[in-house]
Amino acid sequence: MRPDTQNLELFYPEPGDQAAEQAAKAICAACPVREACLDMALASGDQHAVLGGTTPAERIPLHRQRQVIHARKRAAERATAATGIDPADIRGPVGRSMRAHLFWNASAAVRAWELCKTAGTSHVAALIGVHVTDLHAALARWGLEVPNLHKPAELVHDPVKAQEAFALVEQVGWVKAAREVGVARRTLRAAFAQWGMGGAGASRSAGTDPAGDRPDSGRAGSRVGCAGWDQPGGRAVRSQPSDALLRLEAVGAGAAERPARGCPAGAGAEAGSRATGRPRATSLAARPLDLAAADP
């Protein structure tokens, strides 16, 4: 049954209208181009219509599955073109598991290793029908090193690229910069540490106001540490003390010189310590900041 212009609206049901969805699927079940329609929907990424007998939500796992299959097919073609080895030729005889075949056949293990150097172990394991951990164990059994196709980011070895990424972090923050550069945030931190750039975007990570140094209470989990140690993204990075830290030291020194009204100096703190059972906190004046001593 082919849909005509009169019932096309049936393939665009309202969200949650199960009856309309089932009616559209019933038409798709008898359609001779159902598979082609589903391929078109997966290729175009349609998010509205019932196509190929599936709803947009039902096509999400199918789309991911086809992406994996396509990636493995391309990996096999690339590996075969580079090595001249067909993954199908590595499989063992009938009745023997692929794991046992790789463990007892050195030639098969070496050919699988050659493919891994081009396509990666995960793709090769899926192509020859063995778990990736068993493939790693088989390679180790014959003294073959597992290939690592993940190349380090360019900014780790290029100071110019690292400086550009550093400036980008200062402008837009860690998350957006990592997304634009195409690396993880830990890779950015490693590159900055390698080239001695310190902590980029300290004011953003510490939750401070760009117009001044007032802490932003809305940014939980980030703070400015003592002794000039900023902690962008949870990692301590050596930096100069901020104006806010210096003002905090001055306020702490003034508070230590002014005893509370109606009680001797320090009496309130000692009373609070006895009431809570916690040791009395030492003020910043009692613990002066020594940047020289803190410097490793």
Order of alpha helices (4+ residues) and beta strands (2+ residues): alpha-alpha-alpha-alpha-alpha-alpha-alpha-alpha-alpha-alpha-alpha-alpha-beta-beta-alpha-alpha-alpha
